[in-house]
């Protein structure tokens, strides 16, 4: 029997799209809206229940077709979500004690998780089948590592891949029996991680291992010469073996195995993610590499560190009258009399409504030179608050950041103008590190094609006011102004005196309007005021 499985280029699945679906699924599976997911280049997942955080390797670490890799990555996410739900502690895998505890907790999390998520059964069987193909042969392992790996295989699957010698199998068998006993007792008595942890020393003694001994983690991606393809017939045979344990009729066995192998439910999800990746790629980001612009590829920095909800709410509240388009002021004469003000004996007792207007298209350029390193996080928090306020006001805007790495100018696209601001863009910003000098003129030159296409009403630059080449910056600013774009600059000073000096420097750069701040929390209000017409 030949079964065709959809195979697409996994590079089309952007990390941002993967992060989006991972965050949604993890929060849905855990019923916890505070869960944060991070995708990082590493061998094994790391889950921190104390921080509501899951860190995963990318799907490219797994063997098989692109779709099969995604399925393995997705089930890994489910297991870690269940750990986050049912486990109070997840130890490191690189020593025997942690490896054994995590092995038992994997099974406990699976048993408890399936009570609520029965639909994951097929994916678990598929994952067991494809994982078995890439598990190491016990014959190729030696010493304590061999016994620990054999225990994991036998306890989790009931089978061994390879041979054991001497009393090794007896130790593994007795260890698996004890582990099952521990697990049954823990679940029956509604106990948690602590109860299992207390009994791990018993398991260590039966297996004749050393709790503190190191345990090298072997993954398919770390094995020299490991084939990235998967034998489809071999995989289907492994799935059939697993399905046989359910004692199905032969006809049902073939049908069930085929359903699990194809994974049609997840296939539709995968296809939708690929399409979403293509859509996001086409939102103002076509050909950016040819322009010298870059989208941050890594997404391993948590954006929650720069999401200051209090600052965001304060910023939004300051501009509620902008949202309506009208602002009410008290005057000595006006359209409406205010009796409460008259009773309080104040001089201005009349109310006049003023129509507000602001420029509707904005490009924001963020300086990430080394000079802002000391206040980098506060700077980013203020930027996120500004972007949230612009989104609140329904203003179309693009955000770009620049830094210097190894002497090379880097201009990053944080948010293209045609995309809606989301936490994904905040996560992009969180990746950028404050490095190098302030090559502002070169950044304006790199951005010129994008700016000409976007045609913003105003380009607002947040900088420390000390560019590498003043004359070159002046020429670029004048060129942008000739394009009909209003150029504004907001200087960032650590102290009031520094802010004053920066403001004076900016006056020589031919910006139409420039000002400086020494308090980063003032950035959102100052930038939006620059937009007022």
N, C-alpha and C positions, 0 to 999 in steps of 0.2 A: 504494500500500500504506500503510495507517495502522497504526502500532504504538503501543499504549498503554504508557506508562511510569509506574510507581508514583511519585506525587508526594505527599510529606508535608511538613508544616511543619518546616523545618530547626531552628526554635527549640526543637522538642521534643527535639532532640539536644543535651543539655547538654554544656558544655565538659568536664565531669568524665568523662562517658561517652566522649567523643571521645578524651580524654587516656588513658583506660584502654585502649581498643582500640589507640590509636597506640603506646603504650608496649609492649603485648604484641606487635604486629606488627613494630615496629622491632627489638625484641630477638630475635624469631624469625628475621627476615630477615637480621640481622647476626650471629646466634649470639653475641651479646654481652649479658650480663645487666646490664651497667653503663650501658646507653644510657638517657639521660634525654630526654624529649620535652617541649617547652614550646609552648603555643599562645598567640600574641600578635598583636595588631592591627598588621600590617605588610604591605608589598607583596610581598616575596619571602621564601623560606625562607633560613635561615642555619644552616649546619652547621659544628660545631666538632669535627673529628676528635680534636684534642688533649684535649678535655674530654668526649668521648663524648656530645655534646649536639646535638640537632636542635630548631630553633625554626621553627614553621610558622605561617602565617596561618590564620585560620579558614576553613571551607568557604564561608561567605557571600560571600567575595571572588570566587567563580567564577560564570559565567553558567549558565543552564539551570534545569531542575527541581531540587528538593531532592536527589533521588537522583543526578542527573547531577553536581551540585556535590560530593556526597560522593565519587563515583567519581574526580573530578579531584583532590580533596584526598588521597584514598587513594593514587593513583598518584604524586602529588608526594611523599608520605611514602616510598614505595618507592624513588624516585630518590634521595632524601636518605639513606636507609638504605644504598643501594649506594655513594653517595659516602663515607659513613662507613666502609664496608668496604674500598673500593679506592683512595680518595684520601687523601693525606697532608696536603693543603692545599686549602681552598676560599676563594678571594679574593672581595672585594666586587664586585658587579655594576656599581657606579656609575662605573667607569672602564674604558676600552677594553681594557687589558691583562687585567684580571680577567674582563671579559665574555667575551673570546676564550678564555682558559684554561678558564673554567667551561663554555663551550659544547663544547669538545673533551672535557672530562672527563665531561660529561653523556652523550655518546655512548659513551665508553669504559666508564663505569659501567653503561650499559644493556647493552652487548655482554657484559661479564663477568657481570653479574647474571643475564641470561637463561640462562646456562649452568646455573645452579642453580635458577632459578625460571621454567621454561618456561610455567607457567600464567599469567604476567603478560603474555603476548603480546597477548591480546585487549584487556586494559585499556590497553596502550600504544597500540594502534591506535585505540581509542575516544578516548583522550586527544589523540592527534595530530589526529584528525578534528574534535573539538569545539574544540581550541585554534586550529586553522586558521581557524575562523569568526571568532574574536575577534582574530586577529593584525592589526596595522595595515597599511593599504595603503601600499606603498612610495611611491606618488605623493603621499601626505600628509606624507612625511618629507623632510628636506633635509640636504645636506652629509654629514659623516662619520657621523652617526647613521644615515642612510639606507643607506650601504654596509655598516656593521656589522650592521644588522638584516637586510639582504639576504643577507649571508654566513651568518648564523645560520639563516635559512629554507632557503637552498639546501643547506647542508651537512647539516642535520638531516632535511630532508624531500625534497630533490631538486627542489623547486618554488619559485616566487616568486609572491608575492601583490602584483600591481601591475607597474609598468614601471620599467626602468632606462634611462638615457640615456648617450650618449657611450661611454667605455670602462669604465663602471661594471660592466656584466655581465662583461666580460673579466676584470676584477680579481677579481670575486666568484667566477667559475668557477675561475680559477687558485688562488685562496685555498682553495676547497673541495677541489681536487685535492691541494694541499700538506697540508691538514688530514687528509685520508684517508691520505696517505702517512705522516704523523707517527703517526697512530693505529695503522695496520697494523704499523709498525716497533715501536712501544712494546709492543703486545700480543704480537707474535711473540717479542719478547725478554724478556717478563715484566718490563717496566720500569714505573715508576709516574709520579706527578705531576711529579717533578723533571725527568724526561726530556722531558715535554711542555712544561713551563715554559721550558726552555732554548731551545726552538725557536719560541716565540711571537713573538719579535722578527722572524723571517723572515716570518711570516704578516702582521705589522703592516706590513712594508715592501711586500709584494705588494698589500695592500689600500690602501696609501697612507694609513694612519691615524696618529694620534698616541697612543702607549701611555698617556700620562697624561691624555688628554682625557676629560672627563666624559661619561658615557653615561646619559641619563635613562631610567629603567625605566618602560615603559608596560605597565600591566596593565588587564584589563577593568574592575576596580573604580575605576581612576584616570582613566578616559576620560569626559569630560563627556558626558552624554546617552546613555551606552552602554545598550542594551537588555539587561535581565536574562534575557529569554526567548531560546530557541534555536529556529530553524526546523528542525523535525524532518526534513522532506524534504531540506533542505540538508545536515544532519548525516549522514543516511543515505547521501546521494550522496557525501560526502567519505569516508565509511568504505568505500564500494564502490570508490572510486578507490584507496585504500590496499590493500584486499584484492586488487585486480586484479594487483598486483605479484607475487603468489604464483602467478600463472598457473593459477588454478583454472578448472574447467569452469563455464559460466554458471549451472547449477543449484546447484553448490556455492558459487558466489560469492554468490548471493542468500541461501542458508541461512547461510553464514558471516557475512555482513554483518548479517543479522537477529540472530544470536546475540550478536555484539559489541555491537550497538545496545541490545539488551535487558539484557545484563549480569546474567543470572538468578543466577549464583553470588554476586555481590556484593549483589544485591537481597535475598537471604535474610539476609545479614549486616546490611544496612542496616535491615531490618525488625526484626531482633533488637535492634539498638541503640536504635531508637525505643521498643520495649517496655521495655527496661532503663531508659531515661530516665524513662518514665512510672512505673516501679516505684520508682526512687530518689526521684522527686518526691513519691510518696505515703508515703514512710517518715518520718513525723513532721514533714513540712514543708508540710502543706496549709494554705493561707491565711496563711502566715507574714508576707507583705507587709502584710496587713490588721492584723496584730498589731504592726507596727513592727519586725519582725525581718528580717534580710537574710542570704542566702547569698552569699559572695564569688563574683562572676561571673568575674573575671579569674583565670587560672591560669598567669601568666607568671613567677612566682617559683618557683625550684627548691627543692623540699622537702628535697633531700639536704643542704642547708646546715644544717638543724636536726635531721637524723637522726644523733645521736651513738650509734653502735652500741655503743661501749664503755660509755657511761652506761646504755643500755638493758639490756645484759647484766648489769651490776652491780646494777641495780635489780631485775631479775627474780630474780637469785640470792638477794637479800635476802629474798625472799618465797616461796621454794620451799616452806617449811614451811606457809605459808598455803594453798598449792595443795593439800596433802594434808589440811589441816584439823586437824593435830596439831603440837604443839611439845614437844620433849623438853628437860627441865631437870634439872640435878643438885641434889639436896637432901640434908639430913642423914638423912632417912628417906624411904622411898618404895616403889615397886612392884617395882623390880629393882635388884640389886646390880651395881656396875661394878668388876670386879677390877682393870682397868688403872688406874683412878683410885685404888684402894686401894693398889696397888703404888707409885704416885707420891706416896703419903703426903698426899693432899689431904683436906680435912675433909668435903667433900660427896661421898659415894661411892654414893648411891642415885639412881635415875632415876625420874622421874615424868613421865607424859605428860599434857599439858593440851590440852583441846579448844579449838580456835580458832573464833571466829565473827566475822563482819564484816557490815556493812550492805551489802545486795546491790544497791541502786539509788542512784546518785549523780548529782548535777548539779554541774558544775564551771563557775565563772564566773571569767573571766580579765580582769584589769585591763590594758588596753593604752593607758593615758594616757601623756602625754609624759614623765612622771617615770621610766618604765622604759626610755626610749630608749637610754641608755648601755649597758644590759645586755640589750637586746631579744633578740639571737640566743641568748644563754645561757638566758634566760627561756623561750624557745620550745623549746630543746633539752630543758630539764627537763620542760616540759609534755608533749612527745612521749614522753619516757621514762615519765612517769606514766601516760599513756594506754596505752602498750604493756604496762605492768605490770597495769593494770586489765583489759585484754584477756586477759592471761596468767591472771589470777585468775577469768576468766569473770564479771566483774561488769558489770551493765548500767549504762551511764552516758551522759550527754549533756554536750557541751562548748559553752560560749558565751563569746564575747569581746566587749569593748566599747571604744569609743574615741569621739572627738569630731571631726567634720569640718566645717569652716566654721561652727562654732557649733551644729551639729546632732548630737544624740546618735545613735550608731550601735551597734546590738546585732547581732552576727554569729552565725549558727549555724555552728559548726565541725563538730559531729557531732550529729545527732539521736539520741535514745535508742534508737530501733528499728533503727538501722543498725550494722553491724559496723565496728569501727575499721580503716581502711586507710590507705595512703599518700596517697590522695586527700584524706582529712581533714587529714593533715599538710600537704598542699599548700594547702588552704584557710587553715590557720593561718599559713602562710608569707606569704600575701597581706596580712595585717593589719598596718598600720603603727601605731606608737606615736604617738598624736596627742591633743592636747587635755587636758581635766581629768578628774576622777573623779566622774561623776554617778551614783554607785552606787544612790541611792534610785530614780532614774528607771529604771535598768536592772532593778532588782527589780520595779518596777511593770510594765515591758514583758514581763518573763518570767513574771509571775503566771499568765496563762492556760496557758502551756506547763507550768509547774510543777504546777499543779492537775491537768492531764491526765496528766502523767508520774508524779506522786506519789512522788518520790524519798524515800529514808530520810534523806538528808543533802544539804544544799547547801553545798559548799565553795567559798569565794571567795578567790582569790589577788589581793591588792591591796597598794598601798604604804601603806595605812592612813590616808590623808588625803582622805576624801570631801569633796565640795563642800558638803554640808549634813548635819551630824552628826545633828541632830534628826530629819530626814526618814529617814535610814538607820535610826536606832533604831526608828522606828515601823514601817518595812517589815520589819525583822528580827523584831520581836515579832509582826507579823501572820503571817509564815511559821511562826513557832514555834506559834502558835495552830492552825495547820493540821496540827500534829503532825510537822513537819519539823525535824530537828536542824540548827541553823545553826552553821557553823564558819567561821573565817577564818584565813588564813595570811598574815602580813605579810611584805613583801619589803623588806629594808634593805640599803643598799650596804655598811655597816660594822656591827660588832657593836653600837656605841652607837646607831646609827640603828635597828637591829632592836629593841633594848630600848625605845626611844621609841615605835616603831610598835606594839609589843605593848601598851604602856600605853594608847595611843589606842584600840586595838580593844576594850579592856575596857569602855569607856564606851558601846559600841554594842550591848550586850545579846546578843552572840553567846554560845552555850552553851559554846563552847570556842574559844579563840584562842591563837595562838602566832606567833612570827616567826622568820625565818631570815636570815642574812647571806650564806650560801653557797647559790647557786641549785641546786647538785647535791643539796642536802638536801630539795628540794621533794617529789619522789615519795615518799620514805619518810615524811615528816611528814604528807602528805595521807592516805596509806593508814593511818597510825597513828590519824588522826582518825576513821577508819571503824570501828575496832575496838570491839566491844561488851563 
